[in-house]
């Protein structure tokens, strides 16, 4: 059984026991099963170190925060203020219609939206007519890619 099922994990190599937050909370009651388990571990391994399990955030957590609250309504309201909004609406609806399930549709639309409008959640800049000014698409020189030198003629 893993740490999720039992609430604890013993690492014999490093002489530590790792406890979940829930296990620690339950072990504070001396009548609980978790208290008896922890007492038994401490008696069986007197020098063992007890650590609280820490959950690391996924590496892409910044991306998740960026897309938090992104819904069809938010996407449509952003697109409404683009100069070529009809084209973007058509593309969005095409992606929705192509998908087999609603969840699959939202995933595809969200991916398309984030690729098309990477700065959507930043304060937009409007032109004189009230349309959002989109940033220029990145080129290879924006990514610090140096061009290959031309071969010398012999």
N, C-alpha and C positions, 0 to 999 in steps of 0.2 A: 504494500500500500504506500502511496505517495504522501507527501506533506499535506496535500489538499484533503485527503480522506482522513488522515489521523490527526493533523494539526501540528505534527512535529516530525523532524528528520534528524537522525543521528549520523554524524560524519566521524567515523572511527579514526580516519587518518589524521584529521586535525583536532580530534578530541573535543568536538563541539556538538551541541544539540541546538537545532534551529526550531523556534516555536512561532506559530502564527499569532497574530494579534488576538484572534478569537480564542485560541487555546489559552493564552496568557490570562485573558479576562475570565474565562471559566475556571482556570486553576487557582484563582484567588479565593474561591469558595472551598473550604476544607472538606466539605461533604461531596464534592464533585469527583467524577471519574478522572478528569484531567489532573486534579490535585494529586490523586493516588498514583497516576502514571508518572507525573513529574517527580514525586517523592521516591518512587521506585527507581527511576533513572538516576537520581542523585545518590541513592544508596548503592546502586550497582556500579556506578562510575563516579567516585567521590571527587575526582579532580576535573570533571568535565566542565567546559565553559558553556554557559547558556546564552544564546543570542536570539534576538527578535528578528524574524524574517522581514527583510525589506523588499519591496516590490520596485523594480526598476521600470522607469517609463520607457515606452517604445521609442526607438530612434526617430521615428517619424511623428512624434507627438506634436511638434510645431505645426506640421501640416494639418493635423486633426484640429488643432485650435483654430487655424486659419479657416477651415471649412465648417466650423461649428455654426449651426444656425442657417446653413445654406439650404434653401428650399427652392422649389419651382417658383414660388411667389417672389422670392428675393432675386432669382435669376431673371425672371420676366421684368421686374421693376428696373433692374440694371440695364437690360437690353432696350427698354423703352426709351432711354436717353441716349442711345447710340444713333449716329447719322444713318447707318444702314440697318436699322432695326428689323425691317421686314425680312431681310435675308437671314439674319440671326434667328428670328422667330421660326422661320421655315426650317432651318437646320435643326433647331431644338425639337420641333414637332416631328421631323423626320426620324431623329434618333429615338424618340419616344415610341413612335409607330413601329419601328423596326424591331424593337425588343419584344421578347416573348413574355416576360413577367414585369410587373411594376417595379420590383426591386432592381432587376437587371437594367431597366430603363433608367432609373435614377442614377445608378452607378455610371452608366455610359454618358448621360447628360452632364453629370457633375464633372467627369473627367474632361469632356469636351469644353465645358464652361471654364474650368480652371486653366486649361491650356490656351484657350482663346483670350481669356481676360485674367492674367495672373495677378494683376493689381486691383481686382474688383473691390477688395475690402479696404483699400486705402482711400483717402480723401480724393475724389475725382477732380480733374481740371476741366472746366467747361469752355467751349468756344463762344463767340458772340451770339450765336443762334441758340445756345442752350444745350448743345450736344456734348457728350463726354469726349474728350480728346484721348484717343488710345495711344499708348507708346508704340514707337516703331518696333517692328519685329527684330529680334537679335540676328546678327550675322556671325560668320565665323570669326571675324576680327573682334567681335564683342567678347568672345570666349578666350581671348589671348592665344589664338592659334596662329602661328607664324606660317606664312606661305612657304612652300618648298622653292629653293633656288632653281632657276632655269639651268638645264644642263649646258655646259660650255661646248661650243662647236669645235671640232678638232680639225 
